[in-house]
């Protein structure tokens, strides 16, 4: 006989805890996965603990819990992740949007007046999270989003269509390559959350990172390869007074600041995420 919601959650919690998850994390994962299977909010689980699952629901839930116990990210299992109050589709072709990247959006919005119609570029867009958040908050802006992975761009385009956000121009190619010739039109603001993990970093073999696309995570022996390209190339594409903002690793702020200085940026500053780690560096083109 299929289990009740309460029984299913208890069994899942036990399995996930035994697999190594902390109790609070295991409970959250168990609830999120069951709510996904039932097509309900998590509050439904608490309101109707005696409800019996169908056989199909029970089998689906058992499969998801098994995969989660093996380490597969909840976002991939559910195919969704929230970012900046936008529900985004995610797939193994994309990185999973993370809360610390919202700092990049906050800092960009602080430099875009509410009524401004500026030209903005999001390089390496992945799910489209950053570009779509900017376009939602600043609808008069012209946002261009690039990615070298066509599968990731397909996800970003689907997210834009489902959210009804039409002011983003998605372009296939690496970093600046898909953008118009600088002489034909420059940007007021460029931002990016590029790969910045060192090749061989032990964290790549842990947690969610094991399942995410390696090319979207790693950038050379020191993790700075993509950041070098982004910072060095930005002045040619920015208006005078335009801003470049990049996310980076917690221990890369000094190196990234040096890249900004070498490229001639002024007003360089590094900002910390909610965990207190240096996470975003920005600068202005003179």
ABEGO torsion letter per residue (X at the ends): XBBBAAAAAAAAAAAAAAAGBBAAAAAAAAAAAAAAAAGBBAAAAAABAABBBBAAAAAAAAAAAAAAAAGBBAAAAAGBBBBGGBBBBBBAABBBBBAAAAAAAAAAAAABBAABBBBBBBBGAEAGAAAAAAAAABAABBBBBBBABAAAAAAAAAAAAAAGBAABBBBBEBEAAABBBAAAEBBABBBBBBBABBBGBAAAABEAAAABBAAAABBEAAGAAAAAAAAAAAAAABBBGBBBBBBBBAAAAAAAAAAAAAAGBBGBBBBBBAAGBBABBBBBBX
